[in-house]
Amino acid sequence: MPGTPVAPGAIRATAPATGTTGTAPSRGAVPGRPGSYRRAPLSVLSATFISARTGWALGVRSWCLHGCRLELRKTTDHGRRWFAVPAPPAPYAPAGRTPAPGAVANVRFADARDGWAFGPGLWATHDGGRMWHQVSLHGWAVQSLAAGGGHVIAAMTRCVADNTPTCGQFRVYSAPVTRDRWRPVPGASGTYGVMGGAPSPVVTVAAGTGFVTATAADAGRTQPPPALLAGPADGLARWDQLAAPCAKWATVLLAATPGLALAAGCADEPGAGEQIKRSYLSPDDGGIWQRLTGPSTAGYLETVSITPAGTILLPGGRSDAYVSWDGGRTWHGTAHTSPSMDWACQGGDTLSAAMTTDTQGFTLEPGASPGKIWFTYDDAHTWHLVTLH
């Protein structure tokens, strides 16, 4: 915003760009299938919901070979039907490849007007997606983003491309959801591991409190435990270090309820298709952690989700999506509840999942399953396949 003072280290938006104008990247095609691009299903990369009824899904066309154009879909009926809305005019950031400047592969909305496409670039909308503009990051890359309580926070990193343990720096930035006035959060910074497949820093926000977890640089059993920092999401006060629930483990993932009950999943020693995993619950925003029954070692832990009613969902790579309805005392696989979910779990790709209400949630394989999202409307007991086009 021209004329608006910006604090040192702050991030501001560049000139606006619409979601419907400008030069779009070239579209891919399917060899031997002329004109089949528009008929290809949409490979869903990311999804976000602001209520049980309203959500968005970001994707690219299946079979797209290069120069894939991002497309955005919206639902207002619990994910049963979807319609096209303007997508950010950003390049697609494919997994495992060096992305183009400003490229993205994830989407989040805080409400009906304010949303972001990110990872590693950052694009914002404040009119429900009719217009998108790119936010200048000054060399930082967005790894994770979460919104709540009128503010949005993002975990940003730099120097990751050098692939050295000493080069992984992270910092949490905060902004009001209605304005692109990003400022670094005091105390919410450090180093993280970039070797051995360690996850990037992840942020979570609930009840006006933000959290970030980050694997220690060059993590190992002789190294410091993963960082777990927390503080006000508005960034007006310094964040503090909390005790991590599993010291010196390679991965700690966190989820929070509106009442600030926290669920944590920990994983270590990745092997041939399995990890040692532990799960924890904190009723007092990370002050005390209660160890729960450990889920199956099959597959890799990727995300954690918890509902206000206490249902915990732990999906991952090469893994079933495991659910606990009794506070982590027992865990149940979800694949047997739906033939389509069974196919997803057997596919070997990463399952990303989130419970959006006490009873509703979704699971998807980012970019792997053409147009497919699995929805549950009964607290993860059964799953229903929805295909996007």
Buried (B, 14 or more C-beta within 10 A) or exposed (E): EEEEEEEEEBBBBEEEBEBEEEEEBEBBBBEEEEEBBEEBBBBBBBBBBBEBBBBBBBBBBBBBEEEBBBBBBBBBEBBEEBEEBBBBBBBBBBEEEEBBEBBBBBBBBBBEBBBBBBBBBBBBBBEBBEBBBBBBBEEBBBBBBBBBBBBBBBBBBBBBEEEEBEBBBBBBBBBBBBBBBBBBBEBBBBBBBBBEEBBBBBBBBBEBBBBBBBBBBBBEEEBBBBBBBBBBBBBEEEBEEBEBBBEBBBBBBBBBBEEBBBBBBBBBEBEEEBBBBBBBBBBEBBEEBEBBEBBBBBBBBBBBBBBEEBBBBBBBBBBBBBBBBEBBEEBBBBBEBBEBBBBBBEEEBBBBBBBBBBBBBBBBBBBBBBBBBBBBBEBBEBBBBBBBB
